[in-house]
Amino acid sequence: MIVGIDAITIKSDGGVEHLTQILNKLSNHNDIEKIFVWSNYENLKKIDNKKIIKLTNKFINFSNITNFFWRLFAFGYELRKKNCDILLCCSGYFISYSNCKKVLIFQNILPFIQNDLKNKILKILYKFSLNKANGVIFLSKNSESIITKNIKKNIISKVIYHGVDEKYFNTENQNKKLFKDKIKLIYVSTICHYKNQINLIKALFILIKKGYNIELDLVGNINLDFKKEFYTILNTLSLNEKVKLVGQLQKDELVKILKKDHIKIFPSKFETFGISLLESMASSKLILSSNTSAMPEILDDAGLYFDPYVPESIADCIENTIKNNTNHMALKTKAYNKAKNYSWEKCSKETFSFIKFIYEKNFNY
């Protein structure tokens, strides 16, 4: 079996982590003759597996436009030239012509939730690809339930959860008590509309007005199209000294921050999986989370929940956490133990086993 992997459009932290981990953790598969991976230069540098044949070109790396047209007109030829039997599409859609079997990985549920122009176009591509694919991998049961409503035919699918890097596992935080005199919240995520930093800042404002000494660290880059709205709210509420933009961190730096005694908050409105949530669980953090999307599926009863659409609900959850610390240690221990159920080795094994299953299956359409 010769496997092709389309990772050409993968750019998000979670997508890149998933790609590199399932390939770097790939154990011996005697039934796989070759694995070709198409992606950009930066992604390919992170793949450290001699069995993987890494491929790129100037069209993939130059711009989204050249990237798109190369996939549309040239990628199918490349797949045939390499004699690929099956293609794993990490972007969730394919636009090239190829007779090889195709497995989609859905890492983005926004096109099935939001109606802006970009997501409307992606939804068309996703629905077309869904109805042509031979198999589909979902990252959570929540994303499976949302996306399968758009499939017109019966399709073979499997939920395969992400893993978590062993570097994040840490039990030091489990016995640490919360210092009520000064509360530090940390949110690790890209800063954009659906990640919901605006409502979190409003909740912070409510608590500061009540007299709480509370600060927020935002770890991640800010989207350019969200920058003006974000800083307008921050300045209007006069919270510039209470909200710190840490920026993007490398994995080792993030591991160090998660070892500190912060409350991890996760107010995102939508998540296909929520890998930073899992990393915080592995770090034995006290976690406050949205009660929507995939978060309750992953965190389960190892955290405290709020309604992400209501700033008052977020504020109440934080305030109740500060006032009542009786079960903090139990929650952190439970989060750590639940994180132990997730591994990249397991994710990699299940992914390539599913690919093999689809490759060997006879389809009669």
N, C-alpha and C positions, 0 to 999 in steps of 0.2 A: 504494500500500500504506500503510495506517494501522496503526502499531505501538503497542500498549499495553505498558507495563512495570510489573509488580507488584514493587515494592521496598519494600513496606509493612513487612515484618518484618526488613529488613536492619539489623543493629546492630553486628556484629563489625567490627573494623578492616579485615580482609581483604575482607569483603563490601562495605563502604562504599567502599574504595579501588577495587575492581573496578567497582562501579556508576558512580562519578564519572569514572573514567578512560576506560571504553569510550564514555561519552557525550561527555566533553570532547574526546576524540581522534577522534570520529566525523568522517570526511571526507564530502565531498559524495556523497550517494546520491540521484540524481535519481528513483529508483523509490520512494523513501519520501516520501509526501505529508506525514505528520505523525507525531510521536512523543509520546505521552502517558506521563508517569511519575508513578505514585502512590507517595509515600513520606512520611516524617515531615519536619518543618520543618528539622531539622539537616542531614539528608542533602541535601535539595533546595537548601539554601544553597550547597553545594559544587559544584553542577552549573553550569558556566559555558558554556552553548551556547545561543544564541538560538533554534536550531531546536527545542529541547526545550520542550514545554509541561508545566510542573510543577504537580501537583495534590495537595492534601492537605485534611484537615478535622479537626475536633475529635475524632472517633471514632478516627481513625488515631493521633492523638497522645496521647490520654488514658490508655489502659491497654491491656495485652495482651488483656483480655477484650472491651472495646469494639472494639478492632482486629479481633479474630477474628470477632465477630458482624457487623461492617460488611462484612468480606470475604465472609462467608457469605450475607448477605441483600441487600446493596446493590451490591456491586462488579460483579456480572454486569449489572445495570441500567446502571451507569456505562459499562461496555464497549460495550454496545449503543447507548447514547446518543451515544457518541463515534464510533460506526461502526468500531470496531477490527476489523481483518481477522485479526490475529494477536497473541497475548499472550506476552511473555517473562516467565516466572515465576522471579525471582531467588531465591526461598525454596526452590525445588525441589518445591513442591506447590501445588495450587489447590483451593479449596473452594466457589467460586461457580459458578453455572450460566451458561454462555456458549457460543454456537455457533462462536465464532471458533477458529482453530487455536491450538495451544499448544505452546510450546517451554520445557522445564524446564532450569534450570541447577542442578547439584548442587554445593553448596558445603559440605556437611556429611555426613560418612560415619558419624558417631557412632551414629545410629539403627540402622545395619546391623551395629554392633559391640557396643554396650553395651545392657544390658537393664533399666535403671531405668525407672520409670513414664513420665517425660517422653519418653524416646527410644522406648519401645514405642508411645506414641501417635503420635509423629512418623513412625515406621516404617509404621504403618497408613496415614497420610496420604500418605506418599511412594509406597508400593506402589500405592495407589489411583490416584494421579496419574500414575505411570509407565505404567500400563496404559491410560490414557486420552489420554496425550500424543501429539502428532504427531512430536515430535523432542526429543532430549535432548543437552545439552552437559555433558561431564565435564571436570574441571580437570586430570586426570592419568589415565594408563593404569591406575594402581593403583586409583583410585576407580571407574573404569569396570568393572574386573574384579570388584570387591566388589559393586557395585550391580546390575549386569546379571543376576546370579544370581536377582534378585527380580522380573524382568520375565517375564510369561507369554506375551507376544507378541513378534514381531520388530519392532524399532523402529529408526528412523533416528537414529544418534547420531554425535557428533564430539567428539574431545578437543581442547579449545582452552585452551592454557596462559595463565596470567596474564602480565602484563608487569611491568616494573619502572620506576619513575620515574627519569628521567635524573639527578635530583639525587644519587642514591646512587652513581653511577659515579665512582670515585676510584682512582688508581693509586699514591697516596702510600704506602699500606701495604705494597706489594709488596716494597720493599727494606728494610723495618724488621726488625731482628732481635729475637728474643724475649729479654727480660731474665729470667734464671732465678732471680735473687735475690728477685724479687717478681712473682708471676703473677696477672694479673687476667683472670677469666672474665666474659663478659657473655651473658645470655640474654634475648632480647626476645620476650615472649609474655605473654598473660594467665596469671595464676597460678591454676591449678586442677588437679584430680586428673590428668586425662589428659595434661596438659602436662608432668607428671613432675618437678616441682621437688623433690619429696620424695627421690627416688632420687639426684638431683643433689647435694642437700645431704648425703646419706649418703656419697656418693663424696668430697665435699669433706672430710668428717670423717676418712675413711680416710687421705687425703693429708696432712692437718694432723698426724695422729698419727705419720706417717712423718717429719715435720719440715719439710714444704714450707710456705713462706710464700705462701699463696694466698687470694685474695678473690674474691667473686662478686657481681656487680651483676645484679639482676633488674629488668628494665624492663617495666612493664605493671601494670594493676590486678589486685587479688586478688579472686576470687569470694567473696562473703560466706559461702556454704555450705562453703567450704574453709578459711576463715580460722583456725578453732580448731585443726584438724588440723595446719595449716602451722606455726603458732606453737608448738604443743606439741612438734613435732619439733625446731624451731629452738632452743627453750629446753632441751630434754632433752640435745641435743648441744652446748649452750653455744656456739653459733655466731653469736650476735647481732652481734658486732663484726666478723665475717668476711663476713656476708651483708647486703648493702645493698638495701633496697627503694626503687628510684628512682621508681616510680610511672609513670603514663601520660605519654608525651612527644608533643609535636607533631612533625610530619615534619622540620622544619628542625633541631629539637633532636636528634632521632634521627640525622640525617645527621652532625651534629657529633660525637656519641658514637662513631659507627662509624668516624670518621677516626682515633680514638685507637688505640693499639697494644694492643688487647685480643684475647684468643682468643674467638672466637664459638662458643658451644656450643648445641646444639639437641637436647635429650633427649626431645622429645615422642614419645609412643607412637603417636599417630594424627594424620595430617594429610591433608586432601583435596588440598592443594597445598603449602603452606608458603611464604607470601609473604615472611616475614621472613628465611627462609633465602636466598631469591633476592636480597633487598636486601643481605644480608651478602656474597654472592658478588660483587655489583656493586661493593661497597666494598673488594674485594681482601682480605677477612679470611681468617685461618687458621681453618678451620671443622672442628669435631668434631661428629659427628652420629649420631643413631639409625640403625641399619641396617634399620629397618622402614618400612612404609607408603610414602608417596610420596617420602621424602627421597632414597634412592639414585637414583630416577628423575630428580630435578632436579639433584642435586649430582654424581652420577656418580662419576668418579675424581678429583674436585677437592677432596676432603676426607678425613678419617679417621673411621672408624666404630667404634661400640660397641653392645652389647646394652642397650637402655634399661631392661629389666626387672631387670638385675643391677647394683647399685651398684659392685661390684668391677670389672666390665667398664668402666664409665664412668671409674672411678679409674685403671685400667690405661692406658686410652687417653690420659688427661690426662698421666699420668706419662711414658709413652713419648714424648709430644709434647715434654715439657720436656727429656728426656734426649737426644733425637735431633732436631736441627733442620736436618738436611742438605737436606731437600726442602721446607722451608716456603715458600721463595720461589716454587718451581715450582708448588706447590699454590695459592697465592694468585693467581698469574698465570693459572693454568688456570681457577680459579673466576671471575675477572673476564671472561675470554674467553667462557666458557660463558654468563654472564649477558647478554652482548651478543646472544645468540640470542633473547632475550625482549624484547618491546616492547608497550606498550599500544596503539600504532597497529596493530600486527599483530593483537593480540587483538580490538580493536574491529572491524577489517575482517572478520576471520573470523567473528565473532559475527553481524554483520548480514548477511553473505553467506549464512550458514547459515539465518538467519531468512527471507531472501528465497527460498532454495531450498525450505524447508518450505512457505512461502506459495504458491509456484507449483506444487507437486507435487499431483497428484490422488491422493486416498486412497480406496480401496475396502474398506470394512469390512463 
